[in-house]
Amino acid sequence: MSQSKKKIEDSRESLARAKLLKLESEDKWVFHGSPHKIEVFEPRQAYQYPKSKEEKIADGKPVVFASPSADIAIFMSIINVVNAPLGLQSWFGTDGEGKIKFKATKETIDQLHNSKGYVYIFDKTKFIPGSPLESLSYETVSPNDVTIVSEKDLPKNIEIRNF
């Protein structure tokens, strides 16, 4: 493959990622990433694990989580226990300036071979803001659309590091 052709391929955004980022820019949608095909989303109980996987504490009421960030949904749809079955360590949050940051270990990233996931697109008006990065629905909701993504759609700014 010629250098110029490779450069063009490397600089192109996938159609799935471009679609999701365009929808994000409309500010009408929220996104949920999953490795599973889901028709209807029902509120589920979230848990905190302060010391170990055996010690779990209910975290708020059952809820459907989504995000106004397509990148967070893409990250969650690809970096998960289905696509990294040998164990994973990952994180996302914001820096001091509100910019979204992503982190994962090299061992986690190395497991992502031809991984795919689903990004579900919901009407933003069916959710309430939970934080700048998350939106919540305490009701059962159905997505307006779904987009299949792959590891090539992951945000480019994932920091590879040990935790």
C-alpha angles and dihedrals in degrees: 000000000000120000092243093052091048090049091053092049092048093050097048118098115223116254091242093053092044090051093050094047090049090052090048090054090056090065091216100101143061125202138219122193123207139157087223134079106241129181101185128019118219123189111268132194115257120209139202119217105203099174110002144350088262093058108065128167123197110250110210127308124326108280146164109242124212135158135221085223117086089196092060091051092048090049092050093046093055106029103061141105093277093058095033103038095162090066134287141217118194140145141185131189141120133289123227091281097051095256114143114247128193129200135181137160121256088242090058094048092045090062094059101100112159089335120175136185143173128253111201119207119213135184104260092221090069091063136060124218112262095175134331089281101040141052124195137210120189089189133072109269137187122213121246090216143348130218124198112225134185136202090274087067094059117119110272094226099070108141112220109218146132118256 
